Amino acid sequence: MTETKLTPSRLWKQMTLDQRQRAARAFWEDPEATDDQVQAALLIAQLKKFRPKTVIGLDMDRKARHLATLGSLPDQIAARALIVYHLAQQRPMMRAFLDALGLAHDNGLIAEDSPKPDAAKMAPAAAQIAQQFPPDDVRIYLNTLLCQDPETWGALDETVKGLEAVAEGGRIEETRKP
């Protein structure tokens, strides 16, 4: 059986409604996402049978609610929403993870001159943040890293697969590939 490739759109579908609402709000508040916001407004208008002008004129909460209730988003919009969500809502978790990896960062953003993370440290760092933050948030964050840069974060793959046990009250098993 082949494994389905994780994409930002598939990750959006895995988010809870609350996470999607927070991500959608961050998306609409991002001043650098204008092009993606126009595309999102057109998508909402098409799917909800609104005029695009009506969607663009909605207040922030209503636009966020409409976007959050869409079960599927194009990868470009989902990727932008995931990134701004983490920057706006999940900085403490991002900082904790990067600190556990020993990577230089500026409030959760990896420093440009920072080396590639050590694969051997990824599972323990993930286990550490899983004990400090809600399992669903940790799972979405680590999956976002995998979606955005599978080459750099590929060592997280097995750890992320173990996060379902965390959601059920277990803990991440520090798995390492042989």
C-alpha positions as YAML, in Angstrom:
chain: A
units: angstrom
residues:
- id: 1
  name: MET
  ca: [0.00, 0.00, 0.00]
- id: 2
  name: THR
  ca: [1.40, 3.38, -0.95]
- id: 3
  name: GLU
  ca: [1.41, 6.25, 1.45]
- id: 4
  name: THR
  ca: [-0.38, 9.47, 0.53]
- id: 5
  name: LYS
  ca: [1.93, 12.46, 0.31]
- id: 6
  name: LEU
  ca: [1.26, 15.05, 2.98]
- id: 7
  name: THR
  ca: [0.35, 18.41, 1.46]
- id: 8
  name: PRO
  ca: [-0.70, 21.69, 3.07]
- id: 9
  name: SER
  ca: [-4.27, 21.07, 1.84]
- id: 10
  name: ARG
  ca: [-4.40, 17.64, 3.47]
- id: 11
  name: LEU
  ca: [-2.94, 19.08, 6.65]
- id: 12
  name: TRP
  ca: [-5.66, 21.78, 6.64]
- id: 13
  name: LYS
  ca: [-8.27, 19.02, 6.58]
- id: 14
  name: GLN
  ca: [-6.64, 17.39, 9.63]
- id: 15
  name: MET
  ca: [-6.86, 20.56, 11.72]
- id: 16
  name: THR
  ca: [-9.63, 20.96, 14.26]
- id: 17
  name: LEU
  ca: [-12.25, 23.60, 13.52]
- id: 18
  name: ASP
  ca: [-10.79, 25.78, 16.29]
- id: 19
  name: GLN
  ca: [-7.30, 25.52, 14.76]
- id: 20
  name: ARG
  ca: [-8.67, 26.33, 11.30]
- id: 21
  name: GLN
  ca: [-10.54, 29.35, 12.68]
- id: 22
  name: ARG
  ca: [-7.40, 30.67, 14.37]
- id: 23
  name: ALA
  ca: [-5.38, 29.98, 11.21]
- id: 24
  name: ALA
  ca: [-8.00, 31.68, 9.04]
- id: 25
  name: ARG
  ca: [-8.03, 34.74, 11.27]
- id: 26
  name: ALA
  ca: [-4.22, 34.96, 11.14]
- id: 27
  name: PHE
  ca: [-4.40, 34.52, 7.36]
- id: 28
  name: TRP
  ca: [-6.80, 37.46, 6.91]
- id: 29
  name: GLU
  ca: [-4.76, 39.63, 9.31]
- id: 30
  name: ASP
  ca: [-1.46, 39.04, 7.47]
- id: 31
  name: PRO
  ca: [-0.61, 42.22, 5.51]
- id: 32
  name: GLU
  ca: [1.75, 40.27, 3.25]
- id: 33
  name: ALA
  ca: [-0.88, 37.76, 2.08]
- id: 34
  name: THR
  ca: [-2.89, 40.08, -0.17]
- id: 35
  name: ASP
  ca: [-2.65, 37.92, -3.31]
- id: 36
  name: ASP
  ca: [-3.59, 34.78, -1.40]
- id: 37
  name: GLN
  ca: [-6.42, 36.64, 0.34]
- id: 38
  name: VAL
  ca: [-7.90, 37.64, -3.03]
- id: 39
  name: GLN
  ca: [-7.69, 34.02, -4.18]
- id: 40
  name: ALA
  ca: [-9.33, 32.87, -0.93]
- id: 41
  name: ALA
  ca: [-12.12, 35.41, -1.34]
- id: 42
  name: LEU
  ca: [-12.75, 34.18, -4.89]
- id: 43
  name: LEU
  ca: [-12.80, 30.57, -3.65]
- id: 44
  name: ILE
  ca: [-15.24, 31.38, -0.85]
- id: 45
  name: ALA
  ca: [-17.45, 33.28, -3.30]
- id: 46
  name: GLN
  ca: [-17.45, 30.38, -5.73]
- id: 47
  name: LEU
  ca: [-18.13, 27.66, -3.15]
- id: 48
  name: LYS
  ca: [-20.66, 29.59, -1.06]
- id: 49
  name: LYS
  ca: [-22.41, 31.21, -4.04]
- id: 50
  name: PHE
  ca: [-21.51, 34.77, -3.00]
- id: 51
  name: ARG
  ca: [-20.32, 37.64, -5.13]
- id: 52
  name: PRO
  ca: [-16.54, 38.16, -4.70]
- id: 53
  name: LYS
  ca: [-17.17, 41.80, -3.74]
- id: 54
  name: THR
  ca: [-19.45, 40.61, -0.92]
- id: 55
  name: VAL
  ca: [-16.77, 38.29, 0.49]
- id: 56
  name: ILE
  ca: [-14.08, 40.98, 0.30]
- id: 57
  name: GLY
  ca: [-16.38, 43.38, 2.17]
- id: 58
  name: LEU
  ca: [-17.08, 41.00, 5.07]
- id: 59
  name: ASP
  ca: [-15.62, 41.75, 8.49]
- id: 60
  name: MET
  ca: [-12.58, 39.79, 9.66]
- id: 61
  name: ASP
  ca: [-14.53, 37.32, 11.82]
- id: 62
  name: ARG
  ca: [-16.95, 36.39, 9.06]
- id: 63
  name: LYS
  ca: [-14.18, 35.95, 6.48]
- id: 64
  name: ALA
  ca: [-12.25, 33.79, 8.94]
- id: 65
  name: ARG
  ca: [-15.34, 31.71, 9.72]
- id: 66
  name: HIS
  ca: [-16.08, 31.13, 6.03]
- id: 67
  name: LEU
  ca: [-12.49, 30.15, 5.26]
- id: 68
  name: ALA
  ca: [-12.28, 27.85, 8.29]
- id: 69
  name: THR
  ca: [-15.38, 25.95, 7.24]
- id: 70
  name: LEU
  ca: [-14.00, 25.09, 3.82]
- id: 71
  name: GLY
  ca: [-12.99, 21.47, 3.96]
- id: 72
  name: SER
  ca: [-10.47, 21.83, 1.18]
- id: 73
  name: LEU
  ca: [-8.13, 24.64, 0.21]
- id: 74
  name: PRO
  ca: [-5.62, 24.95, -2.61]
- id: 75
  name: ASP
  ca: [-2.11, 24.13, -1.37]
- id: 76
  name: GLN
  ca: [-0.90, 27.73, -1.81]
- id: 77
  name: ILE
  ca: [-3.62, 29.17, 0.43]
- id: 78
  name: ALA
  ca: [-3.38, 26.32, 2.96]
- id: 79
  name: ALA
  ca: [0.42, 26.71, 3.14]
- id: 80
  name: ARG
  ca: [0.15, 30.45, 3.76]
- id: 81
  name: ALA
  ca: [-2.56, 29.92, 6.40]
- id: 82
  name: LEU
  ca: [-0.45, 27.30, 8.19]
- id: 83
  name: ILE
  ca: [2.63, 29.52, 8.24]
- id: 84
  name: VAL
  ca: [0.88, 32.64, 9.51]
- id: 85
  name: TYR
  ca: [-1.07, 30.57, 12.04]
- id: 86
  name: HIS
  ca: [2.13, 29.31, 13.60]
- id: 87
  name: LEU
  ca: [3.75, 32.74, 13.53]
- id: 88
  name: ALA
  ca: [0.70, 34.36, 15.12]
- id: 89
  name: GLN
  ca: [-0.48, 31.63, 17.50]
- id: 90
  name: GLN
  ca: [2.28, 29.12, 18.17]
- id: 91
  name: ARG
  ca: [5.51, 31.06, 18.79]
- id: 92
  name: PRO
  ca: [6.08, 29.62, 22.29]
- id: 93
  name: MET
  ca: [5.96, 26.08, 20.86]
- id: 94
  name: MET
  ca: [8.21, 27.05, 17.95]
- id: 95
  name: ARG
  ca: [10.75, 28.58, 20.36]
- id: 96
  name: ALA
  ca: [10.66, 25.54, 22.65]
- id: 97
  name: PHE
  ca: [11.21, 23.14, 19.74]
- id: 98
  name: LEU
  ca: [14.10, 25.12, 18.26]
- id: 99
  name: ASP
  ca: [15.66, 25.53, 21.72]
- id: 100
  name: ALA
  ca: [15.42, 21.76, 22.26]
- id: 101
  name: LEU
  ca: [17.15, 21.26, 18.90]
- id: 102
  name: GLY
  ca: [19.85, 23.74, 19.85]
- id: 103
  name: LEU
  ca: [19.13, 25.93, 16.81]
- id: 104
  name: ALA
  ca: [19.67, 29.67, 16.85]
- id: 105
  name: HIS
  ca: [16.41, 31.52, 16.27]
- id: 106
  name: ASP
  ca: [14.67, 34.86, 16.62]
- id: 107
  name: ASN
  ca: [11.41, 34.29, 18.51]
- id: 108
  name: GLY
  ca: [10.80, 30.97, 16.79]
- id: 109
  name: LEU
  ca: [12.17, 31.88, 13.35]
- id: 110
  name: ILE
  ca: [15.31, 29.96, 12.47]
- id: 111
  name: ALA
  ca: [18.33, 32.20, 12.00]
- id: 112
  name: GLU
  ca: [19.55, 32.35, 8.40]
- id: 113
  name: ASP
  ca: [23.04, 31.21, 9.33]
- id: 114
  name: SER
  ca: [21.76, 28.32, 11.45]
- id: 115
  name: PRO
  ca: [22.97, 24.85, 10.42]
- id: 116
  name: LYS
  ca: [20.58, 22.08, 9.36]
- id: 117
  name: PRO
  ca: [18.98, 20.49, 12.45]
- id: 118
  name: ASP
  ca: [20.53, 17.30, 13.81]
- id: 119
  name: ALA
  ca: [18.20, 14.42, 12.88]
- id: 120
  name: ALA
  ca: [19.10, 12.57, 16.09]
- id: 121
  name: LYS
  ca: [17.76, 15.46, 18.18]
- id: 122
  name: MET
  ca: [14.40, 15.75, 16.42]
- id: 123
  name: ALA
  ca: [12.51, 12.95, 18.17]
- id: 124
  name: PRO
  ca: [13.60, 14.01, 21.67]
- id: 125
  name: ALA
  ca: [12.78, 17.66, 20.87]
- id: 126
  name: ALA
  ca: [9.34, 16.62, 19.60]
- id: 127
  name: ALA
  ca: [8.77, 14.54, 22.73]
- id: 128
  name: GLN
  ca: [9.70, 17.52, 24.86]
- id: 129
  name: ILE
  ca: [7.21, 19.89, 23.24]
- id: 130
  name: ALA
  ca: [4.53, 17.19, 23.25]
- id: 131
  name: GLN
  ca: [4.70, 17.26, 27.04]
- id: 132
  name: GLN
  ca: [4.37, 21.05, 27.15]
- id: 133
  name: PHE
  ca: [1.77, 21.79, 24.46]
- id: 134
  name: PRO
  ca: [-1.52, 20.30, 23.23]
- id: 135
  name: PRO
  ca: [-0.90, 17.17, 21.11]
- id: 136
  name: ASP
  ca: [-3.03, 18.44, 18.19]
- id: 137
  name: ASP
  ca: [-0.98, 21.65, 18.06]
- id: 138
  name: VAL
  ca: [2.29, 19.72, 18.16]
- id: 139
  name: ARG
  ca: [1.12, 17.34, 15.43]
- id: 140
  name: ILE
  ca: [0.07, 20.19, 13.13]
- id: 141
  name: TYR
  ca: [3.32, 22.09, 13.75]
- id: 142
  name: LEU
  ca: [5.58, 19.12, 13.04]
- id: 143
  name: ASN
  ca: [3.52, 18.16, 9.99]
- id: 144
  name: THR
  ca: [3.77, 21.76, 8.74]
- id: 145
  name: LEU
  ca: [7.56, 21.51, 8.98]
- id: 146
  name: LEU
  ca: [7.45, 18.24, 7.03]
- id: 147
  name: CYS
  ca: [5.20, 19.77, 4.36]
- id: 148
  name: GLN
  ca: [7.28, 22.89, 3.94]
- id: 149
  name: ASP
  ca: [10.70, 21.24, 3.84]
- id: 150
  name: PRO
  ca: [10.70, 17.42, 3.83]
- id: 151
  name: GLU
  ca: [14.44, 17.32, 3.11]
- id: 152
  name: THR
  ca: [15.34, 19.22, 6.29]
- id: 153
  name: TRP
  ca: [12.63, 17.81, 8.57]
- id: 154
  name: GLY
  ca: [12.27, 14.28, 7.15]
- id: 155
  name: ALA
  ca: [13.60, 12.72, 10.36]
- id: 156
  name: LEU
  ca: [10.37, 13.84, 12.05]
- id: 157
  name: ASP
  ca: [8.27, 11.51, 9.89]
- id: 158
  name: GLU
  ca: [8.26, 8.53, 12.26]
- id: 159
  name: THR
  ca: [7.82, 10.76, 15.29]
- id: 160
  name: VAL
  ca: [4.80, 12.47, 13.74]
- id: 161
  name: LYS
  ca: [3.23, 9.08, 13.04]
- id: 162
  name: GLY
  ca: [3.43, 8.36, 16.76]
- id: 163
  name: LEU
  ca: [1.51, 11.50, 17.70]
- id: 164
  name: GLU
  ca: [-1.84, 9.73, 17.42]
- id: 165
  name: ALA
  ca: [-0.88, 7.90, 20.61]
- id: 166
  name: VAL
  ca: [-0.23, 11.27, 22.27]
- id: 167
  name: ALA
  ca: [-3.72, 12.45, 21.36]
- id: 168
  name: GLU
  ca: [-5.07, 9.38, 23.12]
- id: 169
  name: GLY
  ca: [-3.12, 10.07, 26.30]
- id: 170
  name: GLY
  ca: [0.15, 8.33, 25.45]
- id: 171
  name: ARG
  ca: [3.51, 9.93, 24.86]
- id: 172
  name: ILE
  ca: [5.75, 10.19, 21.85]
- id: 173
  name: GLU
  ca: [8.08, 7.29, 21.52]
- id: 174
  name: GLU
  ca: [11.51, 8.50, 20.60]
- id: 175
  name: THR
  ca: [11.92, 6.59, 17.38]
- id: 176
  name: ARG
  ca: [15.08, 6.50, 15.39]
- id: 177
  name: LYS
  ca: [15.62, 4.99, 12.00]
- id: 178
  name: PRO
  ca: [18.23, 2.23, 11.93]
...
